[in-house]
Amino acid sequence: MRTSCLHLISLDTTQLKSAPYHVCPECAALGDSWVHLRVCQACGHVGCCNDSKNQHAAQHFRATHHPVIISAEPGERWAWCYPDQRFRKY
């Protein structure tokens, strides 16, 4: 783990991708529920968090190596970098 994270330092918070709908499409297709949603900042993929049964956001990272997600939850303003395991409020 690095002591600093260039992914989060370079994150342009004026250009964040947001969730078009408050739903995890993969969970919905499975008939499952989710706890919280996350949005990939590389491609806009919406997935459920690690507290959810399916952990689709983390699965997306492992498949694509897109490093940064943000919370899609109302009122939450933070980003997470998977490779560096770093958190940033914005």
C-alpha positions as CSV (number, residue, x, y, z in Angstrom):
1,M,0.0,0.0,0.0
2,R,1.3,3.4,-0.9
3,T,1.5,6.3,1.5
4,S,-0.2,8.6,-1.0
5,C,-2.6,7.9,-3.8
6,L,-2.2,9.6,-7.2
7,H,-5.6,8.2,-8.3
8,L,-7.4,10.2,-5.6
9,I,-5.1,13.2,-5.8
10,S,-5.9,13.6,-9.5
11,L,-9.6,12.9,-9.1
12,D,-11.5,15.9,-10.6
13,T,-14.5,16.2,-8.3
14,T,-16.2,18.6,-10.8
15,Q,-16.4,15.7,-13.4
16,L,-17.6,12.8,-11.2
17,K,-19.8,10.1,-12.8
18,S,-23.0,9.5,-10.9
19,A,-25.5,6.7,-10.7
20,P,-28.3,7.3,-13.2
21,Y,-30.7,5.2,-11.1
22,H,-30.4,4.1,-7.5
23,V,-30.2,0.4,-8.3
24,C,-27.5,-2.2,-8.6
25,P,-28.4,-3.6,-12.0
26,E,-26.6,-6.9,-11.4
27,C,-28.4,-7.5,-8.1
28,A,-31.7,-6.5,-9.7
29,A,-31.2,-9.1,-12.4
30,L,-30.5,-11.8,-9.8
31,G,-33.5,-10.7,-7.7
32,D,-31.2,-9.8,-4.8
33,S,-31.1,-6.7,-2.7
34,W,-28.1,-4.5,-1.8
35,V,-26.9,-2.3,1.1
36,H,-25.2,0.7,-0.6
37,L,-24.2,1.6,-4.1
38,R,-20.8,2.7,-5.6
39,V,-20.0,4.3,-8.9
40,C,-16.8,3.5,-10.9
41,Q,-15.2,6.7,-11.9
42,A,-13.5,5.2,-15.0
43,C,-16.7,3.9,-16.7
44,G,-19.7,4.8,-14.6
45,H,-20.5,1.2,-13.7
46,V,-22.9,1.1,-10.7
47,G,-22.4,-1.8,-8.2
48,C,-23.3,-2.8,-4.7
49,C,-20.8,-2.3,-1.8
50,N,-18.8,-4.9,0.1
51,D,-21.5,-5.1,2.8
52,S,-23.9,-6.4,0.2
53,K,-24.2,-10.1,-0.6
54,N,-22.8,-9.9,-4.1
55,Q,-20.2,-7.1,-3.8
56,H,-20.6,-6.1,-7.5
57,A,-18.5,-2.9,-7.2
58,A,-15.5,-4.9,-5.9
59,Q,-16.1,-7.6,-8.6
60,H,-16.1,-4.9,-11.2
61,F,-12.7,-3.6,-9.9
62,R,-11.2,-7.1,-10.0
63,A,-12.4,-7.6,-13.6
64,T,-11.4,-4.2,-15.0
65,H,-8.8,-2.8,-12.6
66,H,-10.6,0.6,-12.7
67,P,-9.2,2.1,-9.5
68,V,-11.6,4.6,-8.1
69,I,-15.2,4.4,-6.9
70,I,-17.4,7.0,-5.2
71,S,-20.4,6.5,-3.0
72,A,-23.8,6.8,-4.7
73,E,-25.5,7.3,-1.4
74,P,-27.3,10.7,-0.9
75,G,-25.3,13.0,1.3
76,E,-22.1,10.9,1.1
77,R,-19.2,12.7,-0.6
78,W,-16.2,10.3,-0.7
79,A,-14.1,8.3,-3.0
80,W,-12.1,5.0,-2.5
81,C,-9.1,3.8,-4.4
82,Y,-9.0,0.0,-4.6
83,P,-5.3,-0.5,-5.5
84,D,-3.9,1.9,-2.9
85,Q,-6.7,1.2,-0.3
86,R,-7.1,5.0,0.3
87,F,-10.2,7.1,1.1
88,R,-10.8,10.7,0.2
89,K,-13.7,13.0,1.2
90,Y,-14.6,15.7,-1.3
